[in-house]
């Protein structure tokens, strides 16, 4: 735990490693010579009265606010001062055109407020990414008003100085709240690190509820550890059984840290999964111990318990471990971390329960044998004490099991369940058909986070105009007219892609350079020779960051002058990540069309779009892995094909219902719900594997008796696990974040579906697919056994009668000879008469040395309603 590290990069950790956005981001980072980590922050401001920001007072407030952020916000770390200029390279001039627009705006000169670009000293300066909520004059591009201003502040810092960027953003928020600006303006900021901070805050404020969940689970498990015989109750054992999964979690976190893996928020779901699996083992082991022979030795009881419970918990644990082991090969870093942690934690918990908890049960057995109390272990227990409440509950349990076991073997019940399942699949299908991948930043924050209102307003504003950067790594020889035209065609295709705004939103150095050549060089032909002059001019210097050029090669007018470049165009009308999927696919299709140019389109949104496109494959792939692992493990422990098919089908059916019902309950596919769904798939295995195994293990008698035996053994522990899991999550209602509600909804759905399938549906299916035909030999054996039992009972009755007669004769003899038969002597005599000693085999040598005497005559002295007979 010393090396414990946390990572909450929502942009990168939830995108597959082979996703195009990973390479696109790497290209952008390399081109811009970004040294460290970048956080694209956006400051959004609008008037509190909802009016236009073109009003002089508001326009100058926006200008002064932007300049204050660039110059006045300073943070310190390790004695070093960090301002915006220390954190912005190479993105320091992103707001230059917008500031010029605010400063040079003149109502009488319309060229200074056209949209989406203005004329700035003969150069078109693009402001479409800064002004939103626009209103244009009729049939023109003249800007009449705009209600929202967005200023991008891209921050770059070394990886170890990420906290400096977060601190700078918090300082910026203090500037927003200054009365100088906050009186008339409402301003907010968003960025990856700020979102990660809110995600971490959600985890920090939700963490105390986890302790409440653990406490609620412990109380529940301990409460249900009391037995009919109080001395056989196990409150301390149940408490230790709840602590063992916590030890497994701590050991797993430590092992992850040793392996260099960083903790991520998605792993929180695994904590609940491991707790549930561990508690499941506790209930099953305690149930198996209660079913063992109390008169046997501790070693024999422990062996019997492991024989009974071991295979059951092994099936569920191995299935979960294998499922998550497959998920460990996922291309999504967050999913891979979740699966590795889950597999390790469940494996450790499995061995801890088998080794530690069985040892605890053995110690408990010694306490029972010595007659000590279950709660106050130092005091002797009352051997005659019994709990009438537990007895009533036990009788009710037995009655329900017998009644349901009898009901599921009747066809009307089976047909009713079949009709119910058809309706269940149909309703679930309605939900699945409506389920969408909807990743939203505001879901990652607590309800009281400013991100909720801010993100909604921000997305509404950005729907009008959003940039996309297209990087070209192999421009080729632009002196070649065909290559030059193909470059222009490339730009044209992106300007007319899905949801693109058009050519007026494009920011491309080549068109400006051609104008420069026509004006200054008086030529229409492309040449590299004027490139250095062009980028060093006062008018076009800001374009130099769009091109990587070699000044020496330019002077020589050779293609090595420009090694790579990028241009910006814009799209609109879409903002949600699932809405952007068609546009992103079209961009990549264009890039593939111009593969010889090595084109890489990049937007801040593309990592989330890739998550949207991959998240359904990840979840459904996990379902397939769970089904395959369930089939393999069940075949090993339950070599009965039809029973295995029933178990696998139940896992599929539960997963189907989870997706459908959660979708109808308002849960979309996103990183948080994905974690909950992966956890739920692990839960679903437990409910089906246990009942299938115990049904297979039951004696090969009538199916009704077999299912009655299985439900009697595992039915109540399964119910306890389901209820305890729901109880454990109830404290999350006190912090109703999206994460808490998704987890609670998922747990409720999977527990109810799991109990329905395991306790109601599977018994009907298993009894239906297994046949029972009693053989003659079994009937003959049963009759022979019954006759043998009856003969044994007759013999035992005969010997008891003889002993009784002998005891009564002894009492009468004492009375007739003046003796006084005491009550204690009479009780001993009668007790002796009703006990039959075990008959030892006679040794031949002893028989030879035995002196034979004539048999003693028994005198009959029992009054039978006539004169007593005399002794002969």
PEPE-V510902 format. One record per residue. N is the residue number from 1. RES is the residue in one small letter. PHI is phi in radians with two decimals (none if undefined). Layout:
((N & RES & PHI) (N & RES & PHI))
This chain:
((1 & x & none) (2 & x & -1.11) (3 & x & -1.61) (4 & x & -1.09) (5 & x & -2.31) (6 & x & -2.14) (7 & x & -2.39) (8 & x & -2.34) (9 & x & -1.42) (10 & x & -1.11) (11 & x & -1.19) (12 & x & -1.81) (13 & x & -1.20) (14 & x & -1.79) (15 & x & -1.72) (16 & x & -1.02) (17 & x & -1.09) (18 & x & -1.64) (19 & x & -1.19) (20 & x & -0.98) (21 & x & -1.11) (22 & x & -1.11) (23 & x & -1.24) (24 & x & -1.09) (25 & x & -1.16) (26 & x & -1.09) (27 & x & -1.12) (28 & x & -1.07) (29 & x & -1.12) (30 & x & -1.20) (31 & x & -1.12) (32 & x & -1.41) (33 & x & 0.92) (34 & x & -1.28) (35 & x & -1.87) (36 & x & 2.05) (37 & x & -1.93) (38 & x & -1.94) (39 & x & -2.23) (40 & x & -1.32) (41 & x & -1.74) (42 & x & -2.27) (43 & x & -1.74) (44 & x & -2.09) (45 & x & -2.42) (46 & x & -2.59) (47 & x & -1.21) (48 & x & -1.13) (49 & x & -1.54) (50 & x & 1.33) (51 & x & -1.50) (52 & x & -1.31) (53 & x & -1.51) (54 & x & -1.36) (55 & x & -1.05) (56 & x & -0.90) (57 & x & -1.08) (58 & x & -1.28) (59 & x & -1.09) (60 & x & -1.28) (61 & x & -1.11) (62 & x & -1.10) (63 & x & -1.08) (64 & x & -1.14) (65 & x & -1.11) (66 & x & -1.12) (67 & x & -1.14) (68 & x & -1.12) (69 & x & -1.13) (70 & x & -1.36) (71 & x & -2.12) (72 & x & -1.72) (73 & x & -1.42) (74 & x & -2.34) (75 & x & -2.22) (76 & x & -2.23) (77 & x & -2.62) (78 & x & 0.93) (79 & x & 1.37) (80 & x & -1.84) (81 & x & -1.65) (82 & x & -2.19) (83 & x & -1.96) (84 & x & -1.05) (85 & x & -1.13) (86 & x & -1.49) (87 & x & -2.10) (88 & x & -1.80) (89 & x & -1.05) (90 & x & -1.76) (91 & x & -1.98) (92 & x & -1.22) (93 & x & -1.79) (94 & x & -1.11) (95 & x & -1.82) (96 & x & -1.07) (97 & x & -1.10) (98 & x & -1.16) (99 & x & -1.12) (100 & x & -1.11) (101 & x & -1.07) (102 & x & -1.12) (103 & x & -1.41) (104 & x & -1.72) (105 & x & -1.03) (106 & x & -2.39) (107 & x & -1.00) (108 & x & -1.43) (109 & x & -1.99) (110 & x & -1.16) (111 & x & -1.13) (112 & x & -1.54) (113 & x & -2.54) (114 & x & -1.58) (115 & x & -2.29) (116 & x & -1.68) (117 & x & -2.35) (118 & x & -2.00) (119 & x & -1.55) (120 & x & -2.14) (121 & x & 0.95) (122 & x & 1.48) (123 & x & -2.06) (124 & x & -1.44) (125 & x & -1.85) (126 & x & -1.47) (127 & x & -2.13) (128 & x & -1.10) (129 & x & -1.59) (130 & x & -2.05) (131 & x & -1.94) (132 & x & -2.41) (133 & x & 1.14) (134 & x & -1.41) (135 & x & -2.40) (136 & x & -1.71) (137 & x & -1.17) (138 & x & -0.93) (139 & x & 0.96) (140 & x & -2.69) (141 & x & -1.84) (142 & x & -1.46) (143 & x & -1.37) (144 & x & -1.58) (145 & x & -2.89) (146 & x & -2.56) (147 & x & -1.80) (148 & x & -2.34) (149 & x & -2.01) (150 & x & -2.15) (151 & x & -2.06) (152 & x & -1.36) (153 & x & -2.25) (154 & x & -1.50) (155 & x & -1.84) (156 & x & -2.28) (157 & x & -2.63) (158 & x & -1.09) (159 & x & -1.03) (160 & x & -1.39) (161 & x & -1.90) (162 & x & -1.04) (163 & x & -1.14) (164 & x & -1.14) (165 & x & -1.12) (166 & x & -1.10) (167 & x & -1.13) (168 & x & -1.08) (169 & x & -1.15) (170 & x & -1.16) (171 & x & -1.16) (172 & x & -1.09) (173 & x & -1.09) (174 & x & -1.11) (175 & x & -1.15) (176 & x & -1.00) (177 & x & -1.46) (178 & x & -1.09) (179 & x & -0.94) (180 & x & -1.02) (181 & x & -1.91) (182 & x & -1.30) (183 & x & -1.11) (184 & x & -1.88) (185 & x & -2.02) (186 & x & -2.01) (187 & x & -2.20) (188 & x & -2.50) (189 & x & -2.48) (190 & x & -2.44) (191 & x & -3.05) (192 & x & -1.02) (193 & x & -1.21) (194 & x & -1.22) (195 & x & -1.11) (196 & x & -1.07) (197 & x & -1.10) (198 & x & -1.19) (199 & x & -1.11) (200 & x & -1.15) (201 & x & -1.13) (202 & x & -1.09) (203 & x & -1.16) (204 & x & -1.14) (205 & x & -1.41) (206 & x & -1.54) (207 & x & -0.96) (208 & x & -1.01) (209 & x & -1.20) (210 & x & -1.11) (211 & x & -1.17) (212 & x & -1.11) (213 & x & -1.11) (214 & x & -1.11) (215 & x & -1.10) (216 & x & -1.11) (217 & x & -1.16) (218 & x & -1.11) (219 & x & -1.04) (220 & x & -1.12) (221 & x & -1.13) (222 & x & -1.13) (223 & x & -1.06) (224 & x & -1.69) (225 & x & -1.72) (226 & x & -1.48) (227 & x & -2.11) (228 & x & -1.01) (229 & x & -1.63) (230 & x & -0.93) (231 & x & -1.16) (232 & x & -1.63) (233 & x & -1.19) (234 & x & -2.44) (235 & x & -1.16) (236 & x & -1.20) (237 & x & -1.12) (238 & x & -1.12) (239 & x & -1.07) (240 & x & -1.10) (241 & x & -1.07) (242 & x & -1.33) (243 & x & -1.30) (244 & x & -1.02) (245 & x & -1.05) (246 & x & -1.16) (247 & x & -1.09) (248 & x & -1.13) (249 & x & -1.14) (250 & x & -1.10) (251 & x & -1.09) (252 & x & -1.18) (253 & x & -1.09) (254 & x & -1.11) (255 & x & -1.14) (256 & x & -1.06) (257 & x & -1.13) (258 & x & -1.09) (259 & x & -1.35) (260 & x & 1.43) (261 & x & -1.55) (262 & x & -1.60) (263 & x & -1.26) (264 & x & -2.23) (265 & x & -1.03) (266 & x & -1.12) (267 & x & -1.18) (268 & x & -0.99) (269 & x & -1.08) (270 & x & -1.17) (271 & x & -1.06) (272 & x & -1.17) (273 & x & -1.10) (274 & x & -1.15) (275 & x & -1.02) (276 & x & -1.14) (277 & x & -1.09) (278 & x & -1.13) (279 & x & -1.17) (280 & x & -0.99) (281 & x & -1.10) (282 & x & -1.07) (283 & x & -1.08) (284 & x & -1.20) (285 & x & -1.18) (286 & x & -1.13) (287 & x & -1.12) (288 & x & -1.13) (289 & x & -1.15) (290 & x & -1.12) (291 & x & -1.48) (292 & x & -1.32) (293 & x & -1.27) (294 & x & -1.17) (295 & x & -1.54) (296 & x & -1.36) (297 & x & -1.27) (298 & x & -1.07) (299 & x & -1.08) (300 & x & -1.16) (301 & x & -1.15) (302 & x & -1.12) (303 & x & -1.11) (304 & x & -1.10) (305 & x & -1.11) (306 & x & -1.17) (307 & x & -1.13) (308 & x & -1.40) (309 & x & -1.62) (310 & x & -0.93) (311 & x & -1.05) (312 & x & -1.13) (313 & x & -1.28) (314 & x & -1.18) (315 & x & -1.03) (316 & x & -1.16) (317 & x & -1.17) (318 & x & -1.10) (319 & x & -1.09) (320 & x & -1.11) (321 & x & -1.07) (322 & x & -1.14) (323 & x & -1.06) (324 & x & -1.28) (325 & x & -1.11) (326 & x & -1.13) (327 & x & -1.13) (328 & x & -1.14) (329 & x & -1.61) (330 & x & -1.11) (331 & x & -1.43) (332 & x & -1.57) (333 & x & -0.97) (334 & x & -1.14) (335 & x & -1.14) (336 & x & -1.09) (337 & x & -1.07) (338 & x & -1.03) (339 & x & -1.20) (340 & x & -1.10) (341 & x & -1.09) (342 & x & -1.09) (343 & x & -1.08) (344 & x & -1.14) (345 & x & -1.14) (346 & x & -1.16) (347 & x & -1.11) (348 & x & -1.12) (349 & x & -1.07) (350 & x & -1.06) (351 & x & -1.23) (352 & x & -1.06) (353 & x & -1.17) (354 & x & -1.14) (355 & x & -1.57) (356 & x & -1.33) (357 & x & -1.24) (358 & x & -1.14) (359 & x & -1.14) (360 & x & -1.07) (361 & x & -1.15) (362 & x & -1.14) (363 & x & -1.10) (364 & x & -1.07) (365 & x & -1.09) (366 & x & -1.12) (367 & x & -1.07) (368 & x & -1.08) (369 & x & -1.11) (370 & x & -1.48) (371 & x & 1.39) (372 & x & -1.59) (373 & x & -1.20) (374 & x & -1.41) (375 & x & -1.65) (376 & x & -1.70) (377 & x & -1.16) (378 & x & -1.51) (379 & x & -1.89) (380 & x & -1.25) (381 & x & -1.59) (382 & x & -1.41) (383 & x & -1.14) (384 & x & -1.64) (385 & x & -1.23) (386 & x & -2.47) (387 & x & -1.80) (388 & x & -1.19) (389 & x & -1.14) (390 & x & -1.10) (391 & x & -1.08) (392 & x & -1.11) (393 & x & -1.10) (394 & x & -1.11) (395 & x & -1.12) (396 & x & -1.12) (397 & x & -1.04) (398 & x & -1.08) (399 & x & -1.12) (400 & x & -1.11) (401 & x & -1.06) (402 & x & -1.13) (403 & x & -1.14) (404 & x & -1.24) (405 & x & -1.06) (406 & x & -1.28) (407 & x & -1.20) (408 & x & -1.22) (409 & x & -1.55) (410 & x & -1.75) (411 & x & -1.12) (412 & x & -1.00) (413 & x & -1.19) (414 & x & -1.11) (415 & x & -1.14) (416 & x & -1.07) (417 & x & -1.11) (418 & x & -1.07) (419 & x & -1.11) (420 & x & -1.08) (421 & x & -1.19) (422 & x & -1.07) (423 & x & -1.10) (424 & x & -1.10) (425 & x & -1.16) (426 & x & -1.17) (427 & x & -1.09) (428 & x & -1.11) (429 & x & -1.11) (430 & x & -1.05) (431 & x & -1.22) (432 & x & -1.10) (433 & x & -1.15) (434 & x & -1.70) (435 & x & -1.22) (436 & x & -2.26) (437 & x & -1.48) (438 & x & -2.28) (439 & x & -1.57) (440 & x & -2.40) (441 & x & -1.11) (442 & x & -1.15) (443 & x & -1.19) (444 & x & -1.43) (445 & x & -1.99) (446 & x & -1.26) (447 & x & -1.02) (448 & x & -1.57) (449 & x & -1.30) (450 & x & -1.13) (451 & x & -1.07) (452 & x & -1.08) (453 & x & -1.19) (454 & x & -1.09) (455 & x & -1.12) (456 & x & -1.10) (457 & x & -1.13) (458 & x & -1.10) (459 & x & -1.17) (460 & x & -1.09) (461 & x & -1.20) (462 & x & -1.23) (463 & x & -1.06) (464 & x & -1.34) (465 & x & -2.85) (466 & x & -2.46) (467 & x & -1.52) (468 & x & -2.35) (469 & x & -1.76) (470 & x & -1.99) (471 & x & -1.67) (472 & x & -2.04) (473 & x & -1.62) (474 & x & -2.38) (475 & x & -1.13) (476 & x & 1.39) (477 & x & -1.54) (478 & x & -1.33) (479 & x & -1.24) (480 & x & -1.29) (481 & x & -1.01) (482 & x & -1.18) (483 & x & -1.16) (484 & x & -1.11) (485 & x & -1.19) (486 & x & -1.14) (487 & x & -1.12) (488 & x & -1.17) (489 & x & -1.12) (490 & x & -1.02) (491 & x & -1.10) (492 & x & -1.06) (493 & x & -1.10) (494 & x & -1.24) (495 & x & -1.19) (496 & x & -2.07) (497 & x & -1.33) (498 & x & -0.99) (499 & x & 1.16) (500 & x & -1.24) (501 & x & -1.41) (502 & x & 2.17) (503 & x & -1.14) (504 & x & -1.20) (505 & x & -1.75) (506 & x & -1.54) (507 & x & -2.09) (508 & x & -2.30) (509 & x & -1.17) (510 & x & -1.13) (511 & x & -1.11) (512 & x & -1.17) (513 & x & -1.19) (514 & x & -1.13) (515 & x & -1.10) (516 & x & -1.06) (517 & x & -1.12) (518 & x & -1.15) (519 & x & -1.47) (520 & x & -1.71) (521 & x & -1.69) (522 & x & 0.93) (523 & x & -2.53) (524 & x & -1.73) (525 & x & -1.46) (526 & x & -1.35) (527 & x & -2.48) (528 & x & -1.48) (529 & x & -1.09) (530 & x & -1.63) (531 & x & -1.03) (532 & x & -1.03) (533 & x & -1.09) (534 & x & -1.06) (535 & x & -1.34) (536 & x & -1.68) (537 & x & -1.25) (538 & x & -1.16) (539 & x & -1.42) (540 & x & -2.04) (541 & x & -1.03) (542 & x & -1.16) (543 & x & -1.43) (544 & x & -1.11) (545 & x & -1.26) (546 & x & -1.55) (547 & x & -2.38) (548 & x & -1.78) (549 & x & -2.35) (550 & x & -1.90) (551 & x & -1.07) (552 & x & -1.11) (553 & x & -1.14) (554 & x & -1.14) (555 & x & -1.09) (556 & x & -1.40) (557 & x & 1.00) (558 & x & -2.13) (559 & x & -1.04) (560 & x & -1.15) (561 & x & -1.05) (562 & x & -1.95) (563 & x & -1.54) (564 & x & -2.92) (565 & x & -2.77) (566 & x & -2.51) (567 & x & -2.36) (568 & x & -2.12) (569 & x & -2.29) (570 & x & -2.26) (571 & x & -2.24) (572 & x & -2.68) (573 & x & 1.32) (574 & x & -2.31) (575 & x & -2.49) (576 & x & -1.18) (577 & x & -1.14) (578 & x & -1.25) (579 & x & -1.29) (580 & x & -1.44) (581 & x & -0.96) (582 & x & -1.05) (583 & x & -1.13) (584 & x & -1.10) (585 & x & -1.08) (586 & x & -1.17) (587 & x & -1.02) (588 & x & -1.25) (589 & x & -1.18) (590 & x & -1.13) (591 & x & -1.05) (592 & x & -1.19) (593 & x & -1.08) (594 & x & -1.87) (595 & x & -1.09) (596 & x & -1.22) (597 & x & -1.56) (598 & x & 0.96) (599 & x & -1.67) (600 & x & -2.36) (601 & x & -1.40) (602 & x & -2.39) (603 & x & -2.42) (604 & x & -1.05) (605 & x & -1.51) (606 & x & -1.06) (607 & x & -1.05) (608 & x & -1.26) (609 & x & -1.16) (610 & x & -1.10) (611 & x & -1.07) (612 & x & -1.07) (613 & x & -1.34) (614 & x & -1.80) (615 & x & -1.14) (616 & x & -1.19) (617 & x & -1.13) (618 & x & -1.11) (619 & x & -1.18) (620 & x & -1.19) (621 & x & -1.13) (622 & x & -1.15) (623 & x & -1.09) (624 & x & -1.07) (625 & x & -1.11) (626 & x & -1.11) (627 & x & -1.12) (628 & x & -1.12) (629 & x & -1.17) (630 & x & -1.05) (631 & x & -1.11) (632 & x & -1.14) (633 & x & -1.14) (634 & x & -1.13) (635 & x & -1.12) (636 & x & -1.25) (637 & x & -1.65) (638 & x & -2.22) (639 & x & -1.28) (640 & x & -2.35) (641 & x & -1.01) (642 & x & -1.12) (643 & x & -1.16) (644 & x & -1.14) (645 & x & -1.05) (646 & x & -1.10) (647 & x & -1.15) (648 & x & -1.13) (649 & x & -1.08) (650 & x & -1.13) (651 & x & -1.06) (652 & x & -1.09) (653 & x & -1.11) (654 & x & -1.12) (655 & x & -1.07) (656 & x & -1.01) (657 & x & -1.17) (658 & x & -1.05) (659 & x & -1.08) (660 & x & -1.17) (661 & x & -1.23) (662 & x & -1.16) (663 & x & -1.10) (664 & x & -1.18) (665 & x & -1.54) (666 & x & 1.62) (667 & x & -1.74) (668 & x & -1.72) (669 & x & -1.44) (670 & x & -2.69) (671 & x & -0.98) (672 & x & -1.27) (673 & x & -1.20) (674 & x & -1.09) (675 & x & -1.07) (676 & x & -1.14) (677 & x & -1.20) (678 & x & -1.06) (679 & x & -1.11) (680 & x & -1.13) (681 & x & -1.08) (682 & x & -1.12) (683 & x & -1.10) (684 & x & -1.06) (685 & x & -1.13) (686 & x & -1.08) (687 & x & -1.18) (688 & x & -1.68) (689 & x & -1.17) (690 & x & -1.09) (691 & x & -1.17) (692 & x & -1.12) (693 & x & -1.15) (694 & x & -1.23) (695 & x & -1.19) (696 & x & -1.13) (697 & x & -1.35) (698 & x & -1.09) (699 & x & -0.95) (700 & x & -1.35) (701 & x & -1.97) (702 & x & -1.02) (703 & x & -0.91) (704 & x & -1.09) (705 & x & -1.20) (706 & x & -1.15) (707 & x & -1.23) (708 & x & -1.14) (709 & x & -1.14) (710 & x & -1.12) (711 & x & -1.14) (712 & x & -1.12) (713 & x & -1.45) (714 & x & -1.99) (715 & x & -1.06) (716 & x & -1.19) (717 & x & -1.02) (718 & x & -1.10) (719 & x & -1.11) (720 & x & -1.07) (721 & x & -1.07) (722 & x & -1.08) (723 & x & -1.15) (724 & x & -1.11) (725 & x & -1.17) (726 & x & -1.13) (727 & x & -1.03) (728 & x & -1.14) (729 & x & -1.60) (730 & x & -1.02) (731 & x & -1.03) (732 & x & -1.12) (733 & x & -1.14) (734 & x & -1.35) (735 & x & -2.37) (736 & x & -1.41) (737 & x & -1.40) (738 & x & -1.06) (739 & x & -1.05) (740 & x & -1.12) (741 & x & -1.18) (742 & x & -1.10) (743 & x & -1.11) (744 & x & -1.13) (745 & x & -1.08) (746 & x & -1.11) (747 & x & -1.12) (748 & x & -1.04) (749 & x & -1.15) (750 & x & -1.22) (751 & x & -1.18) (752 & x & -1.12) (753 & x & -1.17) (754 & x & -1.11) (755 & x & -1.20) (756 & x & -1.11) (757 & x & -1.22) (758 & x & -1.29) (759 & x & -1.80) (760 & x & -2.02) (761 & x & -1.31) (762 & x & -1.04) (763 & x & -0.99) (764 & x & -1.17) (765 & x & -1.21) (766 & x & -1.13) (767 & x & -1.22) (768 & x & -1.41) (769 & x & -1.58) (770 & x & -1.92) (771 & x & -1.85) (772 & x & -2.41) (773 & x & -2.24) (774 & x & -1.11) (775 & x & -1.49) (776 & x & -1.09) (777 & x & -1.10) (778 & x & -1.22) (779 & x & -1.14) (780 & x & -1.08) (781 & x & -1.12) (782 & x & -1.15) (783 & x & -1.12) (784 & x & -1.07) (785 & x & -1.12) (786 & x & -1.16) (787 & x & -1.09) (788 & x & -1.07) (789 & x & -1.14) (790 & x & -1.11) (791 & x & -1.07) (792 & x & -1.10) (793 & x & -1.13) (794 & x & -1.11) (795 & x & -1.11) (796 & x & -1.10) (797 & x & -1.13) (798 & x & -1.10) (799 & x & -1.14) (800 & x & -1.14) (801 & x & -1.12) (802 & x & -1.08) (803 & x & -1.13) (804 & x & -1.09) (805 & x & -1.06) (806 & x & -1.13) (807 & x & -1.16) (808 & x & -1.15) (809 & x & -1.05) (810 & x & -1.14) (811 & x & -1.15) (812 & x & -1.10) (813 & x & -1.08) (814 & x & -1.09) (815 & x & -1.16) (816 & x & -1.26) (817 & x & -1.80) (818 & x & 1.41) (819 & x & -1.36) (820 & x & -1.97) (821 & x & -1.27) (822 & x & -1.22) (823 & x & -1.10) (824 & x & -1.17) (825 & x & -1.21) (826 & x & -1.09) (827 & x & -1.13) (828 & x & -1.16) (829 & x & -1.16) (830 & x & -1.19) (831 & x & -1.06) (832 & x & -1.16) (833 & x & -1.20) (834 & x & -1.72) (835 & x & -1.92) (836 & x & -2.00) (837 & x & -1.26) (838 & x & -1.19) (839 & x & -1.42) (840 & x & -1.54) (841 & x & -1.17) (842 & x & -1.50) (843 & x & -1.41) (844 & x & -1.10) (845 & x & -1.15) (846 & x & -1.13) (847 & x & -1.12) (848 & x & -1.20) (849 & x & -1.61) (850 & x & -1.44) (851 & x & -1.54) (852 & x & -1.48) (853 & x & -2.20) (854 & x & -1.12) (855 & x & -1.21) (856 & x & -1.40) (857 & x & -1.46) (858 & x & -1.50) (859 & x & -1.61) (860 & x & -1.43) (861 & x & -2.23) (862 & x & -1.55) (863 & x & -1.17) (864 & x & -2.07) (865 & x & 1.56) (866 & x & -2.46) (867 & x & -1.10) (868 & x & -1.08) (869 & x & -1.34) (870 & x & -1.58) (871 & x & -1.25) (872 & x & -1.36))
